[in-house]
């Protein structure tokens, strides 16, 4: 999950260790049990991993999405077998859900992508100031 979160932040142009961004970034991975898997209407022994990302619309261009999907797939496959089922790249699905600009809400208000980026930048500046003042 740490890697997947880092991949998403990097795709958005944010360093993976950005404390403020980490506090507001969520990731979800679903491993569906083999008993629930069907392929072409027939039960299959293949496991499926679904990585879901919710992002503001227009936050990522196609190249950034391709890189995010490639890196995410590699990270999932690097975990090895899941539920004793061999994983392959076709069983790792990355779903990028783009949420419209006026459809993000937190702390009782709407947040645009621009406002989210500004919030992260201000948080990082404040954090650096606190760290500098402590030394």
Secondary structure, 3 states (H helix, E strand, C coil): CHHHHHHHHHHCCCCCCCHHHHHHCCCEEEEECHHHCEECCEECCCCEEEEEEEEECCCCCHHHHHHHHHHHHHHHHHCCCECCECCCHHHEEEEEEEECHHHCEECCEECCHHHHHHHHHHHHHHHHHHHHHHC
